[in-house]
């Protein structure tokens, strides 16, 4: 934000501030405790760090100067974090009662905040036809930093009684701040 002194006297700027979930980072504040001469300007940045998924209105940046105060209304939209993962992973066919080669699956966090992953879950209708490789699950219980990813390996292991197309969702719940989300990948395979 840029503050311009349109008056005829120098403006003595106090400490510029903003109330949560907004803040004025010191490293980008060129106004606080500065003198702004007539016709000159200074600038500062305001960051928005919502803790909930919601529209935030009624925020305020306060710029104290010469015993008065200028205020700027602030608002922002706290959006949900969505992880990026394949919609479907199809495994090569294997015989019933055997296990195919592991397939690597990546989940990415394209957001600007870290997320904490919960434990991987396999679901109906054919959860027993797929396994998550022990020691190769680097997602469950892990923190995925902003702009990073995690990876796990899964196998198609249809039981003896399995016939026809098999499917199961591989899903993870995750948290960020006080918010929750989930991501699901469809697993599919057909015993030969």
Secondary structure, DSSP 8 states (H G I E B T S, - for coil): -EEE--SSS-EEB---EE-TTEE--GGGBSSTT-EE-TT-EEEB--EE--SSSSEEEEEEEEEEETTEEEEEEEEEE------EE-SEEE-----TTS----EEEEEE--SSS-EEE---EEEEE-GGGEEE-TT---STT-EE-TT-EEEEEEEE---TT--SEEEEEEEEEEEETTEEEEEEEEEEEE--
